[in-house]
Amino acid sequence: MTPRPARKTAAALAALDRKIAGLIQRRATLVVAAPGAGKAARFVANAPGPLGPQALRDICNEIGSATAALAEPQTIAFMGPAGSFTHQAALKHFGSASTCRAADSIGEVFRLVAKGEADFGVVPVENSNEGMVSYTLDMFVDAGVTICAEVYLDIHQNLLSKTTLGKVRKVYSMPMVWGQCRTWLATHLPHAAQADVYSTARAAELAAREPRTAAIGSTLAADIFTLDILARAIEDFTRNITRFLVIGAHPAPRSARSKTSIMFSVKHHAGALYGALKPFRDAGINLTKIESRPSKLKAWEYYFFVDLLGHEADPVVARALGRLATHCNFVRVLGSYPNATPCSGRPT
């Protein structure tokens, strides 16, 4: 027999669920009636309570994605194939109701967005253990797109298969993954062959087809290819976070906490880089990242990529950018966008 307090709580939860469902339907009706409002309205996912902020944001993203898709379906290009970590980042930011389109490469994602064949694109730019994704930086040199958002994703490698651990004779994954999971593999699968493929999603696809094989990849890949998760978070270092950029054709709406990404090339004289960066120091602007890349136009000529805290329209940032330009051959603002919070790095 169910205790009376439990019955009362269950009834209260059922009533609350009906109210939540009604409010979601009301939101969907408003979005359909005024599609433009659906873009501007954002959930404020910071209500107090036992749910963590990220869990609350994920729920709100799903609601926002499902309601916005009714009025304004969006196509999101990502570096594929389906089930990749970039696909996972796209779903995290846009929600599962968005139409996701797999691209063969980072360059193809930029091309689809630049030509208007995708509304947004998602590309990896930085990993906490491996550093910057140089190819993504190189694409910004000529691409006519802007950075609209950033997404941080915990990267956890999982052993996926349709067989049991003791029957696995071959494991598929990307070359860099073997080093990340060296200790676990040596302990649990010391005699299994290791086969390289170009993505963890491709590894999962092969493991789904071939007997006595496994893949190392994401939980999303396990869902897509109907694989069992034999072991979770098998990487040697669990603090493994990748930062992704969302690119689009138009600037992001201004937010309370902004980050701005720029690229520039300095003039060739002693102290040029110091002079270029000094305006930010003088203005008290925090530079969170600086990277250099060869220009590929002339030997020993470089582009510099900088992330700074603040919006390009903030007076203090605008003045610093103006002073920066006096020291440079060129300056380009790649985008001002909401400053996201890195995730925990812990398995969930």
N, C-alpha and C positions, 0 to 999 in steps of 0.2 A: 504494500500500500504506500503510495507517494505521500510524504509528510505535507501538511497544509502549507508551511512556508514555501516549500519548493513549488507547489501548485500555484500559489499566488505569484511567485517570481516568474514562472513559465507563462502565466496569463499576461503579466505585465510586459514581458519580452515580446510576446505575440502582438500585443497592442502597439508596442513601440515599433516593431518591424513593419506593421501595416502603415503606420504614420511615416516611417522613413521611405517606404515604397511609394506612398502618395506624393511625398515631397520630391522624390526623384522624377516621377512622372510629370509633376508640375514644372520642374526645371526643364525637362525635355520639351514640353509644350512651349515654354518661353523661348527656347533656343530655336525651335522650328519657326515660330512666329517672327523672330528677329535674329537672323543668322549672325549679323555683325556683333551682336551683344555676346554671343557664345564665344567669340574670340577674345573679347575684352575682359569678360568675367572670369576670375580665377578663384579657386578655393583658397581660403585662408586656413591651412591645415595646421593650426597651432592651438587647438582647443585643449584645455587641461583634462587629464584623465589617465587611466592606466595604459592606454595604447601609446606606443612610442611615436615620435614625429614622422619617421619614415613609413611606418605601417599606415598611419593616417593619410600621409600623402599618396601612398600607393592606392588606397581605397578611393580617394578623391580623384586621382588620375583616371581610374577606370570609369567612374561615373561621368567625369567630364568628357572622356573619349567617346563613350557610348552615346551621350546626348548630342555632342557636337557632330558626330558622324551622321545623325539624322538629317541635318540641314546642310552641312558642308563636308562631304567626304574628302579625306586627304590621303594622298599617296606619300609614303615614307620610304625613301631608298636607303638601303643599308648594305654594308659589305657582307655578302652572303658566303655560303648558302644559308637556307633556313636552319635555325638551331644554333647559329654562331653566337658568340658573346655580344657581337655588335647588334644582332637581331634582338637579343635579350635586352640590351640597353635601349633600343628603339621602343620596345614594348613597355619598358619601365617608364619612359618619358611620355609616350603618346597614348598608352593604353592599348588593350587588345582589340578594340573596335576599329582601330586605324588599319588602312590597307598598306601592308608592308611589301616592298618589292626588292627582291635580292639582286644585287649587282655583283659583277665578277671581280671588281677591284675598287680601291679607294678612288682612283681616277674616274671610274664609271659613275660613282655616286656623285662626284662633283659635276660631271657632264650632264647627268639627268636633271639635277637641280638647276644648273645654268641654262639649260634649254627649256625649262618649264615642264619637263616630263614627270617630275616629282615635285611636290610642294616643299618637302624638306628632305634632308639627308642626314645620316648618322655615321660618323667616322671615328675610329680610335685616334687619340693624339698623344697619350702619355700613360705609361704604366709605372706603378710605384717601385717595381723591382728592375724593369728593363729600360726605363727612361723614355725619351720622346720617340714618337713614330715619325721619322724624318720625312717619309713620303707624303704624309698628310700636310706637313709644313710646306713642302715644296709645291703642293698643289695650289696653295693660296697665292703664289706669285702671279699667276695669270688668270685665276678663276674669278669670275664676276659674281661672287656670292658673299653673303655676310654670315657671321656667327650669331646664332639666335639663342643658344642655350648651351649648357654643359651638363653632362650626366656622369656621375661616379657609380661604378658597378664593382661590387665584390666579385673577384674571379676565384671560383673554387672548382678544382678539377675533381671529377667523379669517375669511378670505374663503371661503365655501362655495358650490359651484355644481355643475351637471351639464354645464356647457360649459367651454370654455377661456377664459383671461383676456381674450384679444383679442376674443372675441365677446360679452362682457358689455355690455349696454346699460342695465340698470337694477339697482340694488342696494337691497335691503330691510334695514332695521334700526330700532332704537329711536332717537328723537331725540337722546338724550344720546351715542349712539355716534359720531355724525358728528364731534363735537368731539374725541373721543378718538382718532379715526383720520384726522384732517384731512390731515396731511402725506402719509400713504401713499396716500390716495385721490386727492389732487391730483397725485401723481407717477405713479401707475399706472392710474387710471381717471378722468382729468380730465373726460371727456365723458359719463360714465355718469350717468343720472338717479338721484336719491336719494329713496326712497319710505319714509315713516314707517309703522311698525306698532307695536303695543303691547308686543311682546316679541321677543327675538332668536329664540326658538323658532318663533314665528309667521312671522318672516322666512324661516327655513329651510324651513318648510312651503310657503310661496309659491314659493320658489326651486326647490323640487323639482317643482313643477307647471308653472311658466311657462318657456318657452324664452328663452335669452339673458338670463337674470337670475341674480343672485347674492344671497347673504345674508351679513351679518356676525354671527357668533354663536359658539357653543361647539363643541368637538369632539364632545360628546355629541349635540348637535343634528345634526351631520353623520352620526353613526352611525344615529340614529333615522330620518332622512329620506333616507338613502343618497345623500349628497352628497360630492363630492370636496373636499378641502381645498386650495384653490389657493394660499393663502398663510397662514402661521401668525404669530400675535402681531403684528398689523399696527397695534396701538395706538402712539401717539407716546411714551407713558411706560409702560414695562413694569412699574413698581412700582405695580400696581393690585390691591389685595386687598380682598375683602369679608368682613365678619364676619357670620355667621348665628347665630341662637339656635334651640335645640331646646326646644320647650315641651311640657309634659305635665301630667298630673293629679296626679302624686306627686313628691316631692323626689328628687333624684339621690342615689345612695349617696355617702357621704363619701369624699373623695380626699385624697391627700397634699398636693397643691397646689390650693387652692380659691380661687374668686372669688365674691363675693356682689354681687348687684344689688339696689338698693333704690330706692324713690321716696318723696318726702315733700313736704309743703307747710308753709312756715314761717308763723309768726304775723306780723302786720303791725306791726312797730316797728323803729326804727333798729338796725342791727347784727344783725338776726335770722338772716340767712344765715351771717354770720361765727360767731355763737354756735352754730348748728347744726353747722357743720363743725369747730369747734374740738376737740370730743372725739376726733375721729379724729387730728388733729395731736398732741394730748397723748398719745394712746396709741401713736403711731408707726405708724399704719395708712396704707398707701399707697392713695390714691384715684386710680384709673387713668382715670376718665372722670366728667365732670359735665356734664349738659345740662339746659336748662330748656324747658318747653313750656307754652303758655297752657292754663289749666284749662278754658276754654270755658264755664264756669259764671258767671264774673264778670269784667268787664274788669280787666286788669292784675293778675290773680291767676295764679300759676304753680305747676306741679309741677316738682320737681327730680328728675332721675334720676342716680344715682351708682353706679359700679362700684368696688369696693374689694377688696383682696387679703386673703383670710382667709375662714373659714367662720362663719356666723351663730352656731354653737354654741361657737366658740372663746371662752373667758372674756373675753379682751381685746376682741374684737369685740362680744360680747353687752353688756359694760359700756358701750362707746361708743354702741351703738344705744339703750340705756336712757337715756343722757344726751342723745342726739339728740332723743328723744321729748319731753323737757321744753321744747324750743324750737319744737315743731312742732304744727300742727293735726292732722296724722296722719302715720304712718310705715307703710310696707308693705315687707316683704322679698319681693322677686320671685323669689328663689331663690339657693341656694348650689350651685355646680357646679364640675367640674374646670376649672382654669385652662389653657386650650389655648395652644399656641405658634403665633404667626403664621407663615405660610409665607414662602417665599423671595422671591416676587414675580418669579421668573425663569421663562421658558418651559421646559416639560419636553417 
